[in-house]
Amino acid sequence: MSIKTGHSLASDPRQAVLEMHQAIAQPETALVIFFCSSDYDLDVLAAEINTRFAGIPVIGTTTAGEIGPAGYRAGSLVGVSFSVASCTPVIGHITGLSRVGEAAVQADVWAMRRQVQDEAGSSFALLLLDGLCGREEPIAHACQAALGNIPLVGGSAGDNQHFVATAVFADGAFRQDSAVLVILTTQLPFKVFRSHHFAGTAEPLVVTEADAAHRIVREINGWPAAQAYAQAIGVPVESLSAAHFAAAPLVVRINGNDYVRSIRQLNPDGSLTLDYTLSGDLAALRIPGATTGLPRERLWAHTCFELFVATPATAAYREFNFSPDGQWMRFDFADYRQRAASADPATASVPPLVVRRDEAVLQLTVRLPVEHLPAGEPLLGLTAVVEHADGSLRYWALRHPPGRPDFHRREGFAFALKASNP
């Protein structure tokens, strides 16, 4: 059983492939995987790879830097070969990432999965995607759903941080808007792991306005995203650069684990581009639709997103309900559960509310006009009511006070919205 690695620093694509081939060529090769700088002439590189590794399955991707036997480099070519005795690969090529549905991806991966004889956890999958397709998370989610208990690892193609053209290598050519998935079955021991040196800070950053379809965050903590991010890392907003984004990326905490979300660029309007996805088993829930016709006063009795707003100086607070059916409601309280006169939703300024949904994802985006917020630095309680198919309700919150779920208790207003200094 043999696995070989090679690393060429040659700038000429033909010489680079030759040197990689000399390092990793072996009899009865089952698979070659490579990572290359986007600075190479990719057409020449592809032609040389097809010549040197004729008849051998080869997959690869462009990068923003290569790690191999020569260390961490730029402008280089790294490759690894697996012998027939070491593994059995099943390879799939997914095209049209920007428009393909998750169901179609799952069907393709299911077909691959049926070719795998996975015994006692002897398989893992590697996914390489076009880094500019904008749909890495839903594609990866669809792949993992179809793979079942086979672990999935991988990443996005890069282009040395130019963000112009990234590509994966599949079926003998470099391709954009594509992904390549390989399921490797092996009798060799392996371990799937993740590693980064970043740690989340104690002060949370809450995204308060975003364009999810284009992966743009416009506001954080109620302030222009760039301004809030600059303040969090302690630099003037006008000084923000790619170096800051790399040194202090945003980190999403899921089930106690930190996941880095890279900032691509600072946009002219002061917003930041990054990635967020929320998914779940929507078929197991009752989710109001546009034709449900729920009474405004009882949006909270069904699947509903809620916001509680108060200020530390008073007992008064406000409750907002935002329903997936597109409706909203505001309640004012003078004290704990003591209703006060509220603004009429028919005459108050309407919060722009956008709902997006497919078979696995529900997104609700809302921007609350400033007139609905109390003066000062408010305390926020971010909550949700989720109705399951059997009619039972589950209650979710940033913080639950002890005892029965009660979103109105001040102890549950877990997030303090701090004023931002320009």
MIKEDO-502652 format. One record per residue: z, y, x of N, C-alpha, C in turn. Coordinates in steps of 0.001 Angstrom, whole numbers. Atoms other than C-alpha are relative to their C-alpha. Last residue first. Layout:
<nodes>
n.w_n.v_n.u_ca.w_ca.v_ca.u_c.w_c.v_c.u
Z_Y_X_Z_Y_X_Z_Y_X
...
</nodes>
This chain:
<nodes>
n.w_n.v_n.u_ca.w_ca.v_ca.u_c.w_c.v_c.u
1408_-162_-380_14706_56573_-18000_-132_33_1534
182_-1291_-671_18252_55219_-18402_-1440_143_446
727_96_-1271_18378_52425_-20937_-179_1391_577
975_-1079_-181_21019_52384_-23671_-614_-112_1369
-382_-1123_-835_22670_49006_-23968_-1102_1057_56
1243_-672_-371_22080_46625_-26863_355_1280_750
-165_-1451_20_25215_44482_-26916_-1273_647_513
812_-744_-955_24539_40854_-27795_169_1498_-182
-196_369_-1401_27034_38446_-29266_-732_873_988
974_-1010_-445_27580_39713_-32765_31_6_1519
1306_593_-214_29278_36413_-33622_-1074_990_411
-18_737_-1272_32768_37805_-33126_-1349_-630_315
338_-890_-1111_31960_40346_-35873_-11_-741_1339
-1172_-260_-831_31953_37661_-38542_-403_754_1268
-537_-1340_243_29029_38043_-40936_1191_330_897
720_-998_-774_27030_35062_-39562_605_1395_-117
-139_-1251_750_29611_32596_-40850_-618_1112_829
973_-1047_-359_29229_28966_-39812_137_1214_-903
1271_141_698_32473_27125_-40590_-972_1089_424
-25_273_1426_35212_27282_-37983_-1386_-161_-592
-604_1272_408_35251_28950_-34579_0_-146_-1520
-1463_-44_-50_32823_31877_-34062_571_-1344_-447
-694_369_1230_29184_30804_-33546_1506_172_213
-1402_374_-147_27262_32639_-30820_574_-314_-1375
-332_-143_-1414_23535_33119_-30272_1439_-414_269
-411_-1341_-417_23106_31758_-33774_194_23_1507
169_-208_-1430_21671_28801_-35697_370_1440_346
-251_-1401_-338_22642_27525_-39146_18_157_1518
-619_-47_-1329_21233_24291_-40558_71_1470_408
173_-1184_-827_20527_23910_-44273_708_-165_1326
-1189_-391_-755_20005_20756_-46333_-326_1163_916
-679_-1130_614_17122_20670_-48796_1249_443_721
-894_505_1051_15933_17163_-47840_786_1115_-687
782_525_1118_12945_18621_-45976_874_-512_-1138
670_1265_-273_15213_20697_-43757_-665_-537_-1268
-107_938_1116_16009_24360_-44308_-801_-1260_314
1110_956_-7_16619_26395_-41156_238_-1019_-1110
-298_1071_945_18752_29552_-41279_-1225_-905_-43
1082_611_778_18463_31767_-38235_583_-1048_-929
-303_1247_682_20667_34137_-36273_-1238_-533_-709
1318_593_216_20666_37047_-33840_197_-1406_-543
-160_1421_263_23898_39053_-34118_-1362_-575_-365
976_768_752_23461_42435_-32479_456_-1441_-171
-238_1409_-245_25985_45034_-31353_-922_-793_-908
-389_983_1012_24643_48560_-31396_309_-1375_577
399_1243_-651_24726_51230_-28674_439_-1163_-898
-868_553_-1037_24819_54540_-30511_-582_-1269_597
-40_-772_-1236_23230_55474_-33806_943_-660_994
-1061_-1001_-88_22697_52769_-36397_-66_736_1324
-1053_323_-956_19298_51075_-36670_1069_1076_21
-828_1063_550_17007_51157_-39697_1207_-311_887
-790_-522_1107_15555_54556_-38778_909_-1059_-628
-1277_-524_-469_14504_53113_-35422_862_509_-1148
29_-1447_-259_11770_51015_-36983_1393_538_297
-856_-716_937_12311_47234_-36634_-23_1485_325
-466_-1206_-680_9429_45485_-34968_762_832_-1018
-338_-1154_830_8911_41925_-36136_431_1149_894
-191_-1194_-817_7266_38848_-34719_274_1180_-918
-190_-1174_857_7555_35431_-36329_324_1180_904
-386_-1226_-682_6161_32427_-34529_116_1111_-1026
-189_-1103_943_6009_28881_-35885_488_1204_794
-607_-1258_-437_4564_26177_-33655_96_980_-1167
-1202_232_-792_3707_22493_-34071_764_1265_341
-701_1237_350_998_22202_-36730_1306_-189_750
923_1114_-1_13_25858_-36480_820_-1259_-238
-437_1385_123_1860_29023_-37399_-1169_-943_202
1050_891_-487_1763_32745_-36784_520_-1426_-62
-366_1417_-37_3819_35266_-38728_-1209_-797_471
1162_854_-205_3565_39020_-38131_478_-1435_139
-419_1394_-107_6104_41508_-39480_-1244_-876_62
1191_833_-181_5686_45268_-39052_415_-1442_293
141_541_-1352_9029_46624_-40302_-1282_-819_112
112_1453_-54_8407_48521_-43547_-110_-463_1453
1104_347_-884_9678_52079_-43767_2_-1507_235
-316_-87_-1431_12050_52300_-46694_-1234_-361_822
230_-1365_-487_10661_52965_-50201_278_152_1488
1271_-497_517_10206_49459_-51646_-339_1381_544
1124_495_-804_12895_48044_-49393_-1345_527_-462
896_763_861_15399_50359_-51134_-1187_-493_830
1317_-613_190_17935_51446_-48539_-867_-915_-857
1006_276_-1023_21320_49902_-49104_-1275_765_-290
1345_-374_438_24437_50972_-50992_-975_-177_1158
129_-1440_183_27447_49077_-49703_-1419_283_-467
1310_-628_132_28401_45413_-49902_111_1500_-200
-166_-1007_1051_31808_44276_-48629_-1294_804_-96
534_484_1276_31144_41041_-46686_243_964_-1168
337_1420_59_33280_42248_-43740_-331_-424_-1434
-961_801_-758_33229_46044_-44002_-406_-1454_-185
-1007_-955_-458_31008_48805_-45424_1036_-674_885
-1384_394_274_28045_46405_-45646_939_1059_560
-1008_-809_-693_24340_47268_-45887_1397_-441_-440
-1269_-156_708_21728_44639_-46832_934_857_857
-1111_-612_-737_18076_44754_-45717_1202_103_-930
-1045_-612_815_15287_42452_-46930_1075_562_918
-1186_-395_-743_11991_41132_-45601_997_647_-958
-905_-958_618_8976_39288_-46955_1168_334_931
442_-1369_-208_6129_37688_-44988_900_1052_-616
981_-311_1041_6533_34101_-46251_-469_1450_60
1360_407_-374_8098_33235_-42883_-1031_245_-1093
423_1319_458_11116_35268_-44054_-1399_-340_504
1446_20_-214_12815_38129_-42260_-487_-1415_-294
600_1313_184_16365_38911_-43444_-1513_119_158
1428_20_281_18204_41966_-42125_-458_-1455_-115
624_1320_-105_21974_42455_-42305_-1473_135_-377
1174_263_814_23678_45758_-41631_-521_-1404_263
1094_715_-678_27134_46677_-40370_-1141_-215_-978
1252_143_733_30160_48801_-41174_-1034_-761_835
21_1331_605_33511_48175_-39483_-1310_-259_-731
-212_82_1436_33007_51174_-37204_-11_-1449_-466
-951_-1001_494_33289_52137_-33523_314_-140_-1484
-1402_325_-280_31766_48974_-32032_983_936_-688
-428_-783_-1154_28410_49539_-33775_1477_-257_220
-1228_-778_189_26814_46943_-36042_205_890_1212
-105_-1160_-884_23534_45074_-36523_1266_770_-343
-1183_-768_399_23023_41585_-37970_200_1098_1038
-545_-900_-1008_19515_40083_-37656_1188_738_-615
-905_-1071_398_18154_37128_-39556_439_830_1199
-518_-591_-1233_15291_34629_-39455_804_1241_-371
19_-1461_-101_14789_32592_-42620_558_415_1354
302_-279_-1404_14291_29015_-43779_-263_1491_170
1045_914_-465_15848_29089_-47254_-264_308_1477
-310_1324_543_18924_30632_-48855_-1029_-1046_402
-921_701_-904_18606_33715_-46607_336_-1412_-483
800_533_-1103_15551_34922_-48554_845_-875_910
-445_1338_-405_17856_35242_-51544_-921_-615_1067
-1447_57_-156_17798_38930_-52471_477_-1343_534
-435_-662_-1229_14069_39183_-51827_1491_-195_256
-625_-1305_283_13289_36599_-54503_548_610_1282
-1468_-7_19_11033_33864_-53066_524_1374_-402
-555_-947_952_7386_33960_-54086_1506_-8_-92
-1251_563_490_6195_30793_-52335_669_910_-1026
53_116_1460_2597_31996_-52079_1301_-524_-593
350_-1292_602_2769_33353_-48511_19_-45_-1518
1340_-495_-288_4587_30266_-47306_-280_1278_-763
677_-770_1047_8272_29354_-47140_-1372_480_467
297_-1337_-504_9134_26701_-44532_-744_778_-1072
577_-759_1112_10834_23493_-45617_-174_1437_476
-675_-1185_536_11346_21484_-42451_-697_515_-1251
-1313_414_492_10558_17983_-41116_757_1146_-662
194_847_1170_6843_18781_-40799_1326_-434_-614
68_-819_1207_7756_21676_-38511_-160_-850_-1257
533_915_1000_8864_19345_-35712_-19_713_-1349
-938_924_623_9330_22040_-33081_-703_-877_-1014
621_1082_756_7704_24662_-30885_1068_-916_-580
-1046_664_774_8503_28056_-29385_-661_-1067_-843
447_877_1070_6250_29396_-26596_1210_-618_-678
-1054_539_859_6701_32314_-24175_-633_-893_-1061
229_1129_889_4564_33380_-21190_1244_-367_-799
-704_1227_-373_4264_36655_-19283_-158_-1015_-1111
663_1202_466_2407_39990_-19260_757_-1222_511
111_1059_-1000_4580_43111_-18971_-703_-1199_-619
-391_1330_432_4368_46359_-20891_-196_-1004_1134
-1383_304_-367_4385_49889_-19454_472_-1358_-458
-906_-533_1009_1252_51062_-21286_1454_-323_281
-41_-1468_16_-870_50688_-18145_972_569_-1012
1116_-580_729_70_47000_-17825_117_1520_-68
-518_-1139_748_2353_45671_-15104_-1182_679_-668
363_-1354_-394_1012_42315_-13991_737_1010_-864
1316_-109_-621_1388_38541_-14021_-251_1409_502
626_-1230_474_5100_38172_-14580_-1333_142_715
563_-970_-929_6065_34562_-13953_-549_1213_-731
1192_-479_689_8344_32677_-16309_-568_1147_819
585_-1264_-442_10875_30638_-14313_-1242_308_-822
1435_162_-212_12710_27923_-16223_-598_1367_319
743_-1234_-202_16518_27738_-15998_-1466_-306_293
853_-17_-1181_18246_24682_-17471_-786_1305_50
-789_-139_-1213_21222_24767_-19850_-802_33_1276
-914_1131_-142_19273_23417_-22799_750_27_1333
207_975_1064_16581_26050_-22277_888_-1198_285
-979_1098_-38_17254_29177_-20203_-174_-877_-1229
-355_430_1344_14204_31386_-19629_965_-1177_113
-447_1386_86_14010_33146_-16262_415_-284_-1431
-813_261_1182_12077_36348_-15633_298_-1493_-68
731_325_1227_10879_36686_-12080_949_-92_-1187
-933_-23_1136_12836_38544_-9383_-758_-282_-1285
-1383_119_-462_11248_38023_-5957_992_-95_-1148
-210_1282_-670_7753_37271_-7240_1457_-206_387
175_1057_982_7703_40105_-9786_255_-1373_619
-1183_42_858_9164_42493_-7217_-102_-1139_-1005
-1101_501_-817_6446_41611_-4693_1294_-81_-810
40_1456_32_3782_42010_-7382_1137_-607_821
1170_589_-642_4801_45654_-7682_79_-1512_-122
202_1417_276_7217_47937_-9515_-1309_-497_609
84_764_-1248_7749_51290_-7764_-288_-1478_-224
1261_-323_-669_6963_53489_-10788_-188_-786_1300
1097_672_674_9706_51716_-12745_-1325_262_702
715_-916_893_12311_52789_-10209_-1213_-698_-611
1033_-756_-703_14239_49796_-8807_-633_980_-979
-486_-1122_-786_17530_48157_-9780_-1039_736_813
51_378_-1414_16454_44687_-10904_328_1167_923
-742_1245_-247_17602_45155_-14498_9_-385_1467
-1429_-303_-25_16479_48811_-14562_812_-1252_346
-292_-776_-1216_12962_47825_-13557_1487_311_100
48_909_-1143_12878_45128_-16257_351_733_1291
-1174_870_67_14028_47533_-18981_51_-953_1192
-1182_-815_-246_11481_50185_-17960_1264_-860_19
-30_-323_-1425_8643_47661_-17672_1260_787_349
-333_1170_-820_9469_46237_-21087_97_328_1484
1239_448_-633_9599_49536_-22946_284_-1048_1073
595_-1032_-844_13052_49532_-24584_-1323_-491_565
321_-1174_787_14534_47567_-27498_-629_1138_786
-1236_-689_405_16259_45040_-25250_-278_1308_-741
-1150_821_-347_12868_44157_-23776_1248_804_-318
-1364_-528_-19_9723_45615_-25310_985_-1062_437
50_-1454_61_5967_45139_-24899_1395_624_85
-1287_-497_478_5806_41527_-23761_-20_1515_65
-418_-1308_-490_2215_40355_-23484_1332_365_-627
-1077_209_-973_1191_36720_-23801_404_1314_660
535_-422_-1295_-2125_37507_-25556_1057_-41_1101
1337_561_-163_-1327_35531_-28729_-600_345_1354
-70_1388_-456_2377_36293_-28343_-1385_-580_265
1282_474_516_1961_40055_-28494_-134_-1429_501
944_719_-844_5602_40920_-27975_-1290_-260_-755
1362_-129_528_8421_43104_-29227_-957_-670_959
-80_-586_1334_12190_42649_-28919_-1362_373_-573
1317_-523_347_12319_40295_-25942_37_484_-1445
522_514_1266_16006_39907_-25093_-1336_665_-297
1119_-862_369_17192_40301_-21500_-643_-613_-1237
1232_521_600_20593_38723_-20976_-1028_1094_-222
459_-952_1003_23163_40015_-18453_-1313_-468_-613
-887_66_1156_24782_37069_-16643_-466_905_-1128
-1131_-919_-71_21870_36682_-14248_837_-120_-1263
-72_-1052_995_19626_33629_-14177_1233_871_180
-1098_216_931_19268_31691_-10939_70_1180_-958
-408_-1114_845_16170_31378_-8777_1154_-417_-910
-1214_-609_-543_15809_28930_-5885_478_1178_-828
255_-1396_-341_13340_26589_-7528_1323_625_412
-851_-725_-930_13103_22825_-7905_-462_1441_119
434_-1393_-54_11752_20328_-10381_969_740_894
-1033_-1012_-188_11993_16552_-10173_-631_1383_-84
503_-1263_526_10129_13376_-11089_1118_1026_110
-983_-824_703_11152_10486_-8856_-656_1294_-436
305_-1427_44_8999_7650_-7551_1086_708_-795
-1022_-853_617_9429_4033_-6478_-450_1455_15
-805_-724_-976_6188_2157_-5771_1072_822_-712
-1197_795_-246_4949_-328_-8360_897_653_1048
-268_483_-1351_2472_2261_-9583_1244_-865_32
-913_1133_140_791_3576_-12705_168_-649_1367
-89_907_-1143_-741_7040_-12404_1031_-1084_-297
-1189_841_161_-1827_8954_-15498_-32_-1025_1120
46_1344_-558_-4284_11705_-14582_1338_-683_-257
-1249_753_121_-4951_14846_-16585_-206_-1374_605
170_1401_-353_-7634_17420_-15802_1377_-656_-18
-1172_640_-598_-7791_20786_-17485_-369_-1422_365
-110_1465_30_-10606_23124_-18414_1329_-443_591
-401_296_1372_-11336_26761_-19208_140_-1504_-208
-938_-953_602_-13091_26887_-15820_256_-373_-1450
229_-382_1391_-14700_23994_-13946_1091_960_-468
-1061_-935_370_-15167_23052_-10296_-324_558_-1390
292_-1423_-64_-17491_20047_-10090_1244_814_-313
881_-403_-1080_-17592_16285_-9515_-309_1471_110
1356_532_177_-16212_15073_-12834_-975_607_994
63_1207_821_-13155_17313_-12494_-1442_-417_-165
1118_853_-420_-12112_20068_-10103_65_-1289_-801
-410_1353_-365_-9913_22741_-11685_-1258_-785_363
797_1164_386_-10721_26431_-11668_698_-1290_391
-704_1194_-470_-9320_29947_-11434_-746_-1217_-520
662_1275_247_-11373_33134_-11708_811_-1124_632
1391_-209_388_-10149_36752_-11937_-662_-1321_-381
58_142_1452_-6366_36781_-11703_-1389_300_-543
1027_-941_446_-6558_38026_-8074_-95_22_-1523
-548_-1131_753_-3222_36405_-7250_-1033_1076_-336
-591_-938_-958_-4685_34081_-4599_427_1310_-657
1110_-574_-777_-6866_32367_-7219_522_1091_931
-145_-1396_-410_-4523_30008_-9030_-1232_494_732
857_-412_-1105_-4752_26739_-10998_191_1489_286
1198_-782_317_-1803_25986_-13236_-780_338_1262
-27_-1440_-158_792_23268_-12824_-1347_612_-275
1267_-668_-260_1736_19624_-12976_144_1493_138
-175_-1079_-968_4348_17131_-14101_-1347_694_178
1146_-841_-323_4550_14822_-17123_398_1070_993
-291_-1385_-399_6973_11929_-17616_-1256_737_442
580_-183_-1330_5723_8852_-19536_239_1449_425
-1031_90_-1042_8165_8326_-22424_-567_94_1415
-1244_681_342_5739_9615_-25049_979_11_1144
-414_892_-1092_2409_10523_-23464_1278_-761_-319
796_1229_44_1070_11906_-26745_418_-997_1068
-241_656_1281_3838_14484_-27144_-752_-1319_-94
-1273_715_-73_3649_15260_-23418_310_-724_-1305
107_1143_-914_-53_16088_-23650_1296_-805_28
797_1026_664_380_18266_-26734_-131_-1243_869
-803_565_1075_3220_20206_-25100_-754_-1127_-702
-984_899_-610_1183_20680_-21920_858_-670_-1059
740_1153_-521_-1708_22104_-23955_958_-1005_623
395_902_1082_652_24300_-25989_-794_-1205_476
-1116_633_687_2335_25612_-22806_-444_-887_-1155
-590_1099_-756_-783_26202_-20678_1087_-723_-776
-560_968_950_-2621_28214_-23304_651_-1178_713
-960_-606_911_-3658_31465_-21616_670_-974_-941
366_393_1360_-6788_29903_-20094_944_609_-1024
326_-1174_803_-6282_31898_-16898_-381_-357_-1431
-1126_-915_114_-4445_29249_-14871_-258_1235_-829
513_-1322_-345_-7083_26580_-15542_1111_1020_-255
677_-818_1005_-4963_23464_-15874_-562_1281_615
465_-1210_-679_-3769_20557_-13693_-850_789_-978
894_-870_755_-1720_17831_-15402_-306_1243_815
186_-1276_-680_-132_14907_-13509_-1041_801_-771
1254_-711_226_1226_11905_-15421_7_1334_731
-228_-1420_198_3854_9285_-14537_-1357_675_-129
1100_-952_59_3913_5503_-14752_516_1435_-88
781_59_-1245_6199_2606_-13760_-1153_999_20
87_-1327_-596_8890_3326_-16338_-789_52_1270
-1272_-440_-589_9802_-297_-17047_-139_1325_741
-1127_909_124_6226_-1423_-17653_1200_572_736
-1214_-605_-547_3385_978_-18321_1187_-918_-257
-981_1073_113_79_-831_-18760_1287_471_669
-1048_108_-1007_-2061_2220_-19314_921_-1166_-321
550_710_-1156_-5384_2142_-21179_1064_-316_1051
233_1398_379_-3706_2990_-24499_-587_-820_1150
-1272_736_-4_-2330_6174_-22940_-201_-1476_-312
-341_319_-1384_-5821_7457_-22183_1238_-884_64
1012_945_-459_-6808_7192_-25850_234_-394_1453
-333_1306_570_-3522_8836_-26799_-993_-1058_461
-1039_570_-872_-4360_11633_-24374_466_-1351_-534
588_389_-1290_-7648_12314_-26163_1034_-667_897
852_1164_228_-5964_12249_-29592_-625_-485_1301
-844_1186_159_-3195_14556_-28384_-839_-1248_-207
-524_358_-1319_-5741_17069_-27133_846_-1262_-86
1110_592_-756_-7554_17009_-30475_451_-417_1392
243_1341_544_-4288_17554_-32354_-1118_-704_763
-972_930_-575_-3396_20462_-30056_-227_-1414_-508
-1229_166_754_-6574_22278_-31007_918_-1020_645
-261_1361_453_-9217_23308_-28474_1341_-70_-731
261_184_1426_-10077_27025_-28365_351_-1394_-515
-287_-1213_760_-8990_28482_-25020_-183_-193_-1498
-1433_-190_219_-8776_25030_-23441_308_1188_-898
-179_-1009_1043_-12496_24359_-23935_1449_282_-318
837_-1194_-85_-12566_21125_-21934_333_978_-1128
-128_-748_1246_-10018_18377_-21290_-771_1303_154
436_-1389_-200_-10967_15869_-18563_28_693_-1353
644_-643_1139_-9133_12528_-18496_-304_1458_294
288_-1429_-111_-8218_10205_-15620_-693_497_-1264
829_-212_1184_-6487_6810_-15656_-192_1506_-110
109_-1269_741_-5188_5936_-12204_-849_-120_-1271
1166_102_872_-3929_2590_-10832_-88_1282_-811
-42_-526_1368_-1570_2852_-7888_-1277_-312_-747
-1164_-848_267_-551_1733_-4385_74_485_-1446
-1239_786_18_-2836_-1290_-3849_1210_839_-397
20_838_1200_-5920_698_-4846_1292_-789_-112
759_1238_-90_-5020_3202_-2130_61_-762_-1319
-802_1151_420_-3892_6735_-2895_-877_-1246_69
748_1150_520_-5318_9784_-1127_955_-1141_-311
-780_1231_-59_-3769_13203_-611_-842_-1106_-613
404_1154_795_-5482_16496_149_938_-1168_177
-978_1085_-85_-4730_20027_1318_-469_-1150_-871
339_1124_875_-7366_22705_2021_982_-1126_261
89_1335_-572_-6595_26121_3536_-342_-1039_-1062
1340_186_-528_-6946_29860_2925_-231_-1378_585
995_-593_879_-3196_30392_2577_-1361_-200_641
1137_-736_-551_-503_28242_4154_-804_675_-1097
479_-858_1085_2916_26742_3535_-1068_921_564
-940_-976_535_3401_23950_6060_-592_777_-1153
-1_-1175_-885_763_22158_8153_951_1087_-492
-543_339_-1319_1569_18805_6477_64_1176_966
394_1308_-501_959_20388_3088_617_-282_1345
-1120_612_-724_1677_23409_888_-421_-1402_409
1_1450_-101_-1257_25588_-227_1199_-476_824
-717_401_-1204_-1332_29142_-1518_136_-1503_13
-416_-1289_-555_-2574_30881_-4677_782_-223_1290
-1413_-335_-123_-4467_27756_-5657_206_1459_396
-151_-1157_-869_-7772_26189_-6714_1449_475_-72
-182_-1313_606_-7488_22748_-8258_-12_1084_1066
-594_-1038_-834_-8202_19103_-7633_96_1315_-743
-380_-1137_834_-9472_15754_-8920_636_1046_902
-596_-1149_-683_-11392_13026_-7090_327_1067_-1050
-475_-1036_921_-12299_9514_-8293_725_1108_758
-1460_-23_105_-14062_7718_-5403_407_1065_-1022
-483_1201_655_-17747_6730_-5542_1506_-61_-202
903_569_995_-18769_9331_-2971_578_-1288_-586
-810_932_789_-15791_10822_-1150_-836_-617_-1120
-969_716_-833_-17610_12542_1716_775_-1061_-779
669_791_-1039_-20674_13504_-345_1003_-853_779
753_1072_653_-18874_14583_-3517_-719_-885_1013
-963_996_495_-16378_16528_-1410_-738_-1165_-643
-481_758_-1153_-19205_18259_471_1002_-1066_-425
1085_862_-490_-20917_19303_-2772_462_-865_1162
200_1106_938_-17659_20573_-4243_-1076_-962_494
-1138_910_-123_-16846_22659_-1150_-186_-1213_-906
186_737_-1258_-20340_24172_-1106_1129_-1014_158
1165_862_183_-20049_25141_-4782_-235_-850_1246
-375_1196_757_-16494_26389_-4230_-1182_-928_-241
1184_103_858_-17370_28801_-1435_161_-1308_-769
1130_826_-417_-13785_28945_-169_-1197_227_-937
866_-778_-884_-11551_31912_-1012_-1182_-820_511
1148_-489_776_-10124_30029_-4001_-939_836_849
53_-1450_170_-7902_28170_-1533_-1225_371_-820
798_-802_-919_-7782_24429_-2101_135_1489_-296
-346_-1378_362_-5531_21753_-3543_-694_910_1014
2_-1057_-1004_-6707_18124_-3417_372_1336_-620
-402_-1256_629_-6118_14827_-5232_7_1071_1086
-233_-1120_-918_-7952_11656_-4177_365_1225_-838
-24_-1374_502_-7746_8414_-6164_212_961_1154
-37_-53_1462_-8124_4626_-5900_-143_1417_-521
-742_-1164_494_-9223_4363_-2255_-90_57_-1523
-402_236_1385_-10319_863_-1293_896_1127_-521
746_989_783_-10439_1477_2469_579_-130_-1411
-549_1344_-164_-8856_4721_3700_-826_-968_-839
904_1095_349_-9898_8337_4197_676_-1342_265
-466_770_1159_-6917_10754_4282_-910_-1162_-375
-1445_236_92_-7016_12496_7667_382_-965_-1115
-449_758_-1176_-10719_12241_8503_1477_-362_-98
488_1368_123_-11584_13306_4956_465_-859_1167
-836_663_1000_-9379_16405_5242_-406_-1460_-149
-1327_226_-586_-11078_17351_8499_945_-669_-998
106_1006_-1059_-14546_16874_7017_1370_-323_579
87_1302_675_-13589_18777_3873_-99_-1124_1024
-1290_285_635_-12414_21748_5957_-14_-1364_-681
-920_448_-1038_-15497_21646_8193_1349_-382_-608
453_1312_-467_-17768_21802_5160_929_-556_1057
-290_1057_969_-15725_24599_3564_-449_-1382_462
1296_485_448_-15677_26808_6700_219_-1180_-951
490_-929_1015_-12262_28488_6912_-1373_-416_-533
1342_-522_-276_-10677_25542_8703_-456_903_-1138
-90_-1457_-12_-6928_25187_8128_-1353_647_256
944_-703_-869_-7226_21538_7115_181_1499_-139
-39_-1452_183_-4305_19520_5749_-955_631_1003
714_-744_-1028_-4169_15764_5229_-35_1474_-331
125_-1430_241_-2052_13258_3337_-737_659_1155
270_-816_-1175_-2223_9464_3104_-148_1459_-401
213_-1358_486_-692_7043_605_-153_870_1233
121_-1134_-895_-983_3355_1464_-227_1286_-780
0_-1179_837_0_0_0_0_1239_880
</nodes>
